[in-house]
Every structure is written in C-alpha cells, then in structure tokens.
Amino acid sequence: MLIHQSSKFINFSSVRFLSTTIPKAATLSRSTSTESAKNTSYNNSQYQNKENNSFRLSPDFGKNQDLPIDNEFKENLKKILFNFNAPIRYSFAYGSGVFAQKGYELKAKPMLDFIFAVSHSQHWHSLNLNKHRNHYSLMGSLGSRAVTILQDDFGAGIYFNPHIEMNGMEIKYGVISIDKMCKDLLDWETLYIAGRMHKPIKILQDDARVRLSQQVNLASALRTALLMLPKDFSEEQLYLTIAGISYEGDFRRYLGENPHKIKNIVSKQADAFKILYGELIEGFPNVSFVGNGNLQVTIQKFLVIK
C-alpha cells in the first residue's frame, strides 16, 4: 500500500504525543481536595477517574498492542511467570524466540527473552534472590541493594539475568522499575525499552499505565518515521524505518550484529507490525493508503505570522 501524508508540518514540542490517537483525558489533573476529586468527571469514554485520582482504560484501548501468537505457546510463556514469587506489574516476551526472524529457521531454538516491570526494584530483587540466587552473577552476593543500584544508576535501568533454565526452556529476563519503563516510553530517555517496544512483543501481564504510555510510544515512533521518509513510501519502508529507530547509534550494528537484522525482523513480522501501527496510521490526518502496499504524505503549506 502507498501512504499519503496530508502535512509534513510538525510541531516539534508535541512530536511525542499524538492527540488524534491518544484521548485527551489521558492526562488526569489532580484535584486540590479530596472532595473536589470525587466530584470531578471526565466525558471521555476511554477513561474513568477514581477517587484516588488513578484511572482505568476501556478494554478496547490499545487493543493493537495485543498481538496474536499460538495459544499453547502463549500459555507456556505465562507459566514461566509462575516461577517467580516476587510481584510483576507488567511483563512481555520478545525476540526471535517469540516472533519469527529470517535466518533463524534452521538454527537451534533461540533463547526466550522477557522483560518484567516491577513497582519496587530492591524489594523485587530481595524476594527473587531468596528463591533464585542461582539466577544472579557474583553481584547477587552483594545483596538486593547493590543489584538495584547497578540497575537504576547505570545503563538503561534494566538488570538482566541471562541463560536461565526454566520449564525446559532457556530464558533471559530483564527487570526494570515501572516508573523508568513509562518514562522511557513517554520521553525516550534512553530509547532502550521504548525502542524494543516499537517492534512486536507479546504482552503476558498487562498494566493500564504502561498500555497508555506504550500507545504514546508507538505514535511517537510513527511520527518520527514519517519525518524520515519521503512523500511516497511503502508499508515495508515505513516498518523498516520504525524498526531501525532504536538501532541508530547502536555500536552493535558495526561490531558483530547481523547487518540485515532490521530487514530480517520486518520481513517475517510484517503482519504484526500492521496490527501495531495500522489503526494509528489511519488516525493520522495527513497519511493515506493509496493501494499496492504504498502510502503517501500530503504536503500542506503553512503561513507563519511573526
């Protein structure tokens, strides 16, 4: 299909927030008193404010994020979570072990990758160390506080335990605080977790706050890709551009990483990309499908009055 953008004029102060995609009630104002908070009402049907000023999303919001996979395989992935006593707020599986990538068909079954978002990292690691000390390197000997400092203060805010045998499968899991996850999804602070979530993932345990933040993240990726593409482009070009955003500046592209990795991902996961981004594309007033797998951007001129 061909895509058509009706405007390439972008207000850069709002690039990461797409008002046509995310309902206005996504940001709920906090009332100055308990009584006024109780009396506050929001007309937007996507959200309902609670007395504690939190929100819940309608079941249909962000349904594009729920990508289909084989039911039996999905249940096996969920069973992995049962091995952890420590509470997990949000989790997903990703990578070539979950979604096919070109070049892996004839190779040994790849490791399964998981991300766990938790409320309190140190408490989580304390509980997990008690049950799964063997999952950790020597860092685990220093205790949960040291592990959490390494996780939160260095790198992208994720602590990984790789090469773990569980339920007859080899897995790797990363732990991140839910606050850091949402901040990266909204602000692209490091683009590590946000970039990973630009591509297909299988959500195993959902959370309304993350779902909302992820919808903003997907809209931001789409808007950024449109800025990088010409007026006319194919769906494949769009998905290649989106998948490549998080790889820009990644030194692994030049040191041992498969140079065709982005194309390998998109070629085997095009249907999943279409589920993720299809409705978002239709929500952009300046982008249209023009047939034969192509899209087009319509350019409009704006008069700037100083």
Buried (B, 14 or more C-beta within 10 A) or exposed (E): BBBBBBBBEEEEEEBBBBEEBBBEBBEBEEBEEEEEBEEBEBEEEBBBBEEEEEBEBBEEBBEBBEBEBEEEEBEBBBEBBEEBEBEBBBBBBBBBBBBBBBBBEEEEEEBBBBBBBBEBBBBBBBBBBEEBEEBBEEBBEEEBEBBBBEBBEEEBBBBBBEEBEBEEBBBBBBBBBBBBBBBBBBBBBBBBBBBBBBBBBBBBBBBBBBBBBBBBBBBBBBBBBBEBBEEBBBBBBBBBBBBBBBBEEBEEBEEEEBEEBBBBBBBBBBEBBBBBBBEBBEBBEBBBBEEEBBBBBBEEEEEEEE
